[in-house]
Amino acid sequence: MNKRIGGTLRAGFTLADLLAVLVIIVLLPAILIPAIQQNSAQHKNVICRANVKQWGMMLAMYANDNDGHLVPGFNMRKGMWMIKLRPYGPDANNIRLCPEATTFLSTVHNMQTSPFTAWGIYGDPGYVNGWCGFCSDLGLKGLYGSYGINGWIHDPPDVGDLYTIAAGDRPNFWRTINVENPSTIPAFGDSVWEGTIVRPTDDVPYVPGVSNSPYNLDGMWNFCLPRHQSGNQYTVNWVFLDNSARKVPIKQLWYQKWSRNFTSREKDWSQCPWATPP
């Protein structure tokens, strides 16, 4: 309000004015901080989706140079995607990690996975006593990442350098990028490990990002990660064989076309309260 002092009109504040300002100062953070946090989460989500998009582009370039064939995969020495795609992404270190995956498995006790852990670092003393993914066979020292490959898109030899593909699994691999409906086939996405094959019978994890069996590193649990939230559901980012990148609700993972003979399977999520955002 204005007060007249000594014949001069001067600005002044009443106690009510000061209280109003204090209320605004107190309330503004409560209003703005959630909005800032939400925008930060959305920004990280966009970065993550852009990362998997670039991995999809690198995979397409590899296929283009190899008559449409996709990377051989885990049963061949140096056949893993992070090795085969290196020539197509000189700055690949910039796209290895989802911004939400901030902890390496080499820094946690007893390899305790979680939705926010990244695999690696290969060769780090804390990573299974220096294990680096059969460095002389599969990987390279120093490799790390928070994305994994759909193991069924590989083009492995039936009898590889490291192991033989089971006869019943051989028809399930996509093997080539030249397939029908590539937009339905997941290629790369948010993952705890470097990649895995998944089956319709895979269990829903009771704990997100953790296998129900400590002895089983394969399975859909690798991808059931509440790293991102969209509305009232958790999502993961995936790039598909047509190089389209999009968010996939974790409860829809079993409805994607993972392998040539993959059939959708309804899952019981009632024992997994973590799967629904608060």
Secondary structure as the mmCIF struct_conf table of DSSP 4:
data_model
#
loop_
_struct_conf.conf_type_id
_struct_conf.id
_struct_conf.beg_label_comp_id
_struct_conf.beg_label_asym_id
_struct_conf.beg_label_seq_id
_struct_conf.end_label_comp_id
_struct_conf.end_label_asym_id
_struct_conf.end_label_seq_id
STRN STRN1 ASN A 2 ILE A 5
TURN_TY1_P TURN_TY1_P1 GLY A 6 GLY A 7
STRN STRN2 THR A 8 ALA A 11
HELX_RH_AL_P HELX_RH_AL_P1 LEU A 15 ASP A 65
TURN_TY1_P TURN_TY1_P2 ASN A 66 GLY A 68
STRN STRN3 HIS A 69 HIS A 69
TURN_TY1_P TURN_TY1_P3 PHE A 74 ASN A 75
BEND BEND1 MET A 76 MET A 76
TURN_TY1_P TURN_TY1_P4 ARG A 77 LYS A 78
BEND BEND2 MET A 80 MET A 80
HELX_RH_AL_P HELX_RH_AL_P2 TRP A 81 LYS A 84
TURN_TY1_P TURN_TY1_P5 LEU A 85 LEU A 85
HELX_RH_3T_P HELX_RH_3T_P1 ARG A 86 TYR A 88
TURN_TY1_P TURN_TY1_P6 PRO A 90 ASP A 91
HELX_RH_3T_P HELX_RH_3T_P2 ALA A 92 ILE A 95
BEND BEND3 ARG A 96 LEU A 97
TURN_TY1_P TURN_TY1_P7 PRO A 99 GLU A 100
STRN STRN4 THR A 103 PHE A 104
HELX_RH_3T_P HELX_RH_3T_P3 LEU A 105 THR A 107
BEND BEND4 VAL A 108 VAL A 108
HELX_RH_3T_P HELX_RH_3T_P4 HIS A 109 MET A 111
TURN_TY1_P TURN_TY1_P8 PRO A 115 PHE A 116
STRN STRN5 THR A 117 GLY A 120
TURN_TY1_P TURN_TY1_P9 TYR A 122 GLY A 123
TURN_TY1_P TURN_TY1_P10 PRO A 125 GLY A 126
BEND BEND5 TYR A 127 TYR A 127
TURN_TY1_P TURN_TY1_P11 VAL A 128 GLY A 130
BEND BEND6 GLY A 133 GLY A 133
TURN_TY1_P TURN_TY1_P12 PHE A 134 ASP A 137
BEND BEND7 LEU A 138 LEU A 138
TURN_TY1_P TURN_TY1_P13 LYS A 141 GLY A 142
STRN STRN6 TYR A 144 GLY A 145
BEND BEND8 SER A 146 SER A 146
STRN STRN7 TYR A 147 ASN A 150
HELX_RH_3T_P HELX_RH_3T_P5 GLY A 151 ILE A 153
BEND BEND9 ASP A 158 ASP A 158
STRN STRN8 VAL A 159 VAL A 159
BEND BEND10 ASP A 161 LEU A 162
STRN STRN9 THR A 164 THR A 164
HELX_LH_PP_P HELX_LH_PP_P1 ILE A 165 ALA A 166
TURN_TY1_P TURN_TY1_P14 ALA A 167 ASP A 169
HELX_RH_3T_P HELX_RH_3T_P6 ARG A 170 ASN A 172
STRN STRN10 THR A 176 THR A 176
BEND BEND11 ILE A 177 ILE A 177
BEND BEND12 GLU A 180 GLU A 180
HELX_RH_3T_P HELX_RH_3T_P7 PRO A 182 THR A 184
BEND BEND13 ILE A 185 ILE A 185
STRN STRN11 PRO A 186 ASP A 190
BEND BEND14 VAL A 192 GLU A 194
STRN STRN12 GLY A 195 THR A 196
TURN_TY1_P TURN_TY1_P15 PRO A 200 THR A 201
HELX_LH_PP_P HELX_LH_PP_P2 ASP A 202 PRO A 205
BEND BEND15 TYR A 206 TYR A 206
STRN STRN13 VAL A 207 VAL A 207
TURN_TY1_P TURN_TY1_P16 PRO A 208 GLY A 209
STRN STRN14 VAL A 210 VAL A 210
BEND BEND16 ASN A 212 SER A 213
TURN_TY1_P TURN_TY1_P17 PRO A 214 TYR A 215
BEND BEND17 GLY A 219 GLY A 219
HELX_RH_3T_P HELX_RH_3T_P8 MET A 220 PHE A 223
TURN_TY1_P TURN_TY1_P18 PRO A 226 ARG A 227
STRN STRN15 HIS A 228 SER A 230
TURN_TY1_P TURN_TY1_P19 GLY A 231 ASN A 232
STRN STRN16 GLN A 233 PHE A 240
TURN_TY1_P TURN_TY1_P20 LEU A 241 ASP A 242
BEND BEND18 ASN A 243 ASN A 243
STRN STRN17 ALA A 245 PRO A 249
HELX_RH_3T_P HELX_RH_3T_P9 ILE A 250 TYR A 255
BEND BEND19 GLN A 256 GLN A 256
BEND BEND20 SER A 259 SER A 259
TURN_TY1_P TURN_TY1_P21 ARG A 260 ASN A 261
TURN_TY1_P TURN_TY1_P22 SER A 270 GLN A 271
HELX_RH_3T_P HELX_RH_3T_P10 PRO A 273 ALA A 275
BEND BEND21 THR A 276 THR A 276
#
